[in-house]
Amino acid sequence: MKNESQTRKEIIDHRLRQAGWNVGELSQVVEEFFITSQSNELNESKNIYGRSFCDYVLLGRDGKPLAVVEAKKTSVDSAIGREQAKEYCYNIKANLAVDLPFCFFTNGHEIFFWDLENYPPRKVHGFPTRDDLQRYKNLRQSRKALAIEFINTKIAGRDYQQRAIRSVLEAVEKRKRKFLLVMATGTGKTRICISLVESLMRAGWAERVLFLVDRIALRDQTLDAFKEHLPNEPRWPKVGEKSIAQDRRIYISTYPTMLNVIRDEASLLSPHFFDLIIVDESHRSIYNTYQEILDYFNTITLGLTATPTDVIDHNTFELFECEEGVPTYAYSYEEAVNNIPPYLSNFQVMKIKTKFQDEGISKRTISLEDQKRLILEGKEIEEINYEGTELEKTVSNRGTNALIVKIFMEECIKDPNGVLPGKTIFFCVGKRHAREIEHIFDSLYPEYQGELAKVIVSDDPRAYGKGGLLDQFIHNDMPRVAISVDMLDTGIDIRELVNLVFAKPVFSYTKFWQMIGRGTRLLEPTKMKPWCLEKDVFLIMDCWDNFEYFKFNPKGKELKSQIPLPVRLFGLRLDKIEKSIQINETEIASRETIKLRKQIDELPQNSIVVMDAKNNLQRLEDEKFWNYLSTDKTEFLRMVVKPLLRTISEKDFKAMRFEKDIVEVSLAKLNQEIEKYDTLREGIVETIMELPTSINIVSKEIDLIRQAQKNQYWLTINEDKYDDLIKKLSPLMRFIEPAVVTNGPAKFNFQDIITQREFVEFGPQHESVSISRYKELVEEKINELTETNFLLKKIKDGEQISEVEAQQLAEQLYEEHPNITIDLLRRVYNHRKAQLVQFIKHILRIEILESFPETVSKTFTDFITTHSYLSSRQLQFLDLLKNYIIERGELQKRNLIESPFTMIHPDGIRGVFNPIEIDEILSLTQKLLAA
């Protein structure tokens, strides 16, 4: 254990130098900084009669104190120095008439940062640079109130987007540091983030922002979005940039790239570099792998996810410090589709099932014609026996794939010409399956010269960049069908997608909804493309009963997390030590303890996870700890040290796997688990038999290799022999060639037939079919009668008709099938006061007749846009008021101080808005209801 002087010299000085501070240079770092104490609260030897010495004071370029660092010895809790450091800061401020310095207290291994009067102390993974501290100071001085900060509605102008942004801004101002937005795919999460970033930068709360995504295509898409909406903000990376630049304000990176950046000791990035981190698709799988990034920077963090609230893992809520089940803001797919007008597209599901999928491929299901062909080819029909679930795994049948492609071409939503399919994604089982589907498209539709459908997969370099396959699919007329394996499952923004084909089963509910989300975006009127001029619904062809599966398994299949190999080896070795001690085999325990310590020594010291545990790991430095491993010590090793082994990455894992097998078999022998021992031993012998003795370095151990395959060797096995196997044979495991890859699944081309083809009612819209059909019949009839009816011709030609003629037309239409009446038209088109001629003009596309809900929604949206300072509670009240008017069609003044408005504030509107705003709202509602 180090005393305070050693801690400072050997650890803290080093960590300050890592952050760019020249310890010993008095213009940067002053040690034992003299302070006149303003109180007698400090009970320290350094505090004599109101005079004290601060361990370190970090100076700005102007020579004024920027921060105080209070040091304690490594064996002491850092928090012991908390109040002491705080008092030093206030005394420096009072004595020197400078701004309040930032506060740090540390025992060398743990560093805590305290932005006094702003945030509580938080653990950080290094000291800030001089520039970091100056930036912190500038931000502290320039911050403006966020509660009324302007939101740029040109970037995010929808009402729910503004509510989401306002919810985060208000929480930031209340000094919260973690936020979670749960929003359906297509609702504009990226736009919300860009608008939020713009507000935080403008208000002086953030200068540098990191946006994390999980793939390169999403990084490029996000870069384009920031370039469009914040063109003047410098972004990283530029095209071709590999190394991280430190002169930008917007950083967009994949998780692996940023992980490599923070692990690069040669060009260390400060843990204080970013003021805000945005994490796209924040769910457990991301955090299991990449939480080190967030731990390293530990700054204000905003998580984004499209996963529905009811299936989000509870750990995700914990990570973002949200009350379980209550994110910072949520906006569901159902809300978006049911909004008037809708913000997202609804979908129809067509369920497709073939005979082979249902009944498998066997003599019983193969057609007689195909059976005859097999006999002529000399093949045994009885040997062909596959379950339907094995399709595209152990067996592939071109006839089934071709049938799916043909049905798709018949049933898909087509382009305006009604010939070619609109933009489509085929979700395939694997790359081989994807290539097969592509080949079938080319074979069945050769007239499109191989351009109709293309495989787009992540390991194809042609998929990326300008002019790449993905770029062609998004911006060009062809290809119309993107055949994907995972790459297009999430995050890709293509508004013109009108067909999704699930040609594979999906077992993750989160992933399933992300895949559906590819089609939910509506078109942008200003960015229409000739191959898709309208979209109010998209089609999902479900070829694998995915909707049925999630109906009965709402959360999908729970995936078991795999334990990393170094962790498993450490755990087995610890088990062996405990067993050896239990049966008095102290020599075995001592040997394994030495190996255990060697594993601990291999922990990467620059890993955030390991640095976090440094305080606890100090216990292992004492040789007395290892003299006898008592139960409490082995428990410490199991609970605290063992999980750290997951940080080991650059190792020969083939050698480690063999070592793990040897330790496991030796433990089974100690436990006298005969059956388990025999099974493990046989597996080890088989592995040793695979060693290629034709290679010189392997042939040097030919005697041991031969001996280890004999039963006699294992009958006399002991610890020396186990060690011999590990020492001599484990390094040779890398020479074993992987098992020869087979030609893939069995391939056939049998005729398959459709056994099920039906539309399934699914999704948030449950519109009455009769009303929908009535509307279609009315529009068909009006357009038909326009050719023969004199009065309809006059309206179409733009001529006025008299009231008498309008009445005459109403009588004529009433006699038609269907009966067309003004009351039915008002009900069908959801407009309470429009007249017959207005409906006719709307049907003939002469003028657009807004429905009452559309008028109300548009009016409230305009009101919110012109009042962008509104708080989240005020926005919530207006949303409730909008829906109240749409549902009831009326509003009295007194209603605004009654339920449901009193749920937002006991005084209703009076508790939420000021008198001027109330008058504006009353005026708005009166105009709406009078229209």
Secondary structure as GFF3:
##gff-version 3
##sequence-region A 1 931
A	DSSP	alpha_helix	4	6	.	.	.	ID=ss1
A	DSSP	pi_helix	7	12	.	.	.	ID=ss2
A	DSSP	alpha_helix	13	18	.	.	.	ID=ss3
A	DSSP	beta_strand	29	36	.	.	.	ID=ss4
A	DSSP	beta_strand	51	59	.	.	.	ID=ss5
A	DSSP	beta_strand	65	71	.	.	.	ID=ss6
A	DSSP	three_ten_helix	78	81	.	.	.	ID=ss7
A	DSSP	alpha_helix	82	96	.	.	.	ID=ss8
A	DSSP	beta_strand	102	106	.	.	.	ID=ss9
A	DSSP	beta_strand	111	114	.	.	.	ID=ss10
A	DSSP	beta_strand	122	124	.	.	.	ID=ss11
A	DSSP	alpha_helix	130	142	.	.	.	ID=ss12
A	DSSP	alpha_helix	159	173	.	.	.	ID=ss13
A	DSSP	beta_strand	178	183	.	.	.	ID=ss14
A	DSSP	alpha_helix	189	202	.	.	.	ID=ss15
A	DSSP	beta_strand	209	213	.	.	.	ID=ss16
A	DSSP	alpha_helix	216	229	.	.	.	ID=ss17
A	DSSP	beta_strand	235	236	.	.	.	ID=ss18
A	DSSP	beta_strand	250	254	.	.	.	ID=ss19
A	DSSP	alpha_helix	255	263	.	.	.	ID=ss20
A	DSSP	three_ten_helix	265	267	.	.	.	ID=ss21
A	DSSP	beta_strand	276	279	.	.	.	ID=ss22
A	DSSP	alpha_helix	284	297	.	.	.	ID=ss23
A	DSSP	beta_strand	300	305	.	.	.	ID=ss24
A	DSSP	three_ten_helix	309	311	.	.	.	ID=ss25
A	DSSP	alpha_helix	314	319	.	.	.	ID=ss26
A	DSSP	beta_strand	329	331	.	.	.	ID=ss27
A	DSSP	alpha_helix	333	338	.	.	.	ID=ss28
A	DSSP	beta_strand	346	354	.	.	.	ID=ss29
A	DSSP	alpha_helix	355	359	.	.	.	ID=ss30
A	DSSP	beta_strand	361	362	.	.	.	ID=ss31
A	DSSP	alpha_helix	368	376	.	.	.	ID=ss32
A	DSSP	three_ten_helix	381	383	.	.	.	ID=ss33
A	DSSP	beta_strand	385	386	.	.	.	ID=ss34
A	DSSP	three_ten_helix	388	390	.	.	.	ID=ss35
A	DSSP	beta_strand	395	397	.	.	.	ID=ss36
A	DSSP	alpha_helix	398	411	.	.	.	ID=ss37
A	DSSP	beta_strand	423	427	.	.	.	ID=ss38
A	DSSP	alpha_helix	431	444	.	.	.	ID=ss39
A	DSSP	three_ten_helix	446	448	.	.	.	ID=ss40
A	DSSP	beta_strand	453	456	.	.	.	ID=ss41
A	DSSP	three_ten_helix	461	463	.	.	.	ID=ss42
A	DSSP	alpha_helix	469	475	.	.	.	ID=ss43
A	DSSP	beta_strand	481	484	.	.	.	ID=ss44
A	DSSP	beta_strand	497	502	.	.	.	ID=ss45
A	DSSP	alpha_helix	509	516	.	.	.	ID=ss46
A	DSSP	three_ten_helix	517	519	.	.	.	ID=ss47
A	DSSP	three_ten_helix	525	527	.	.	.	ID=ss48
A	DSSP	beta_strand	537	542	.	.	.	ID=ss49
A	DSSP	alpha_helix	546	552	.	.	.	ID=ss50
A	DSSP	alpha_helix	565	582	.	.	.	ID=ss51
A	DSSP	alpha_helix	586	601	.	.	.	ID=ss52
A	DSSP	alpha_helix	608	612	.	.	.	ID=ss53
A	DSSP	alpha_helix	614	617	.	.	.	ID=ss54
A	DSSP	three_ten_helix	618	621	.	.	.	ID=ss55
A	DSSP	alpha_helix	624	627	.	.	.	ID=ss56
A	DSSP	alpha_helix	631	636	.	.	.	ID=ss57
A	DSSP	pi_helix	637	641	.	.	.	ID=ss58
A	DSSP	three_ten_helix	642	647	.	.	.	ID=ss59
A	DSSP	alpha_helix	653	670	.	.	.	ID=ss60
A	DSSP	alpha_helix	674	689	.	.	.	ID=ss61
A	DSSP	alpha_helix	696	699	.	.	.	ID=ss62
A	DSSP	alpha_helix	702	707	.	.	.	ID=ss63
A	DSSP	alpha_helix	711	715	.	.	.	ID=ss64
A	DSSP	alpha_helix	719	729	.	.	.	ID=ss65
A	DSSP	three_ten_helix	730	735	.	.	.	ID=ss66
A	DSSP	beta_strand	746	748	.	.	.	ID=ss67
A	DSSP	beta_strand	754	760	.	.	.	ID=ss68
A	DSSP	alpha_helix	769	785	.	.	.	ID=ss69
A	DSSP	alpha_helix	790	796	.	.	.	ID=ss70
A	DSSP	alpha_helix	803	814	.	.	.	ID=ss71
A	DSSP	alpha_helix	822	828	.	.	.	ID=ss72
A	DSSP	alpha_helix	836	843	.	.	.	ID=ss73
A	DSSP	alpha_helix	852	866	.	.	.	ID=ss74
A	DSSP	alpha_helix	872	888	.	.	.	ID=ss75
A	DSSP	three_ten_helix	893	897	.	.	.	ID=ss76
A	DSSP	three_ten_helix	901	903	.	.	.	ID=ss77
A	DSSP	three_ten_helix	908	911	.	.	.	ID=ss78
A	DSSP	alpha_helix	915	930	.	.	.	ID=ss79
###
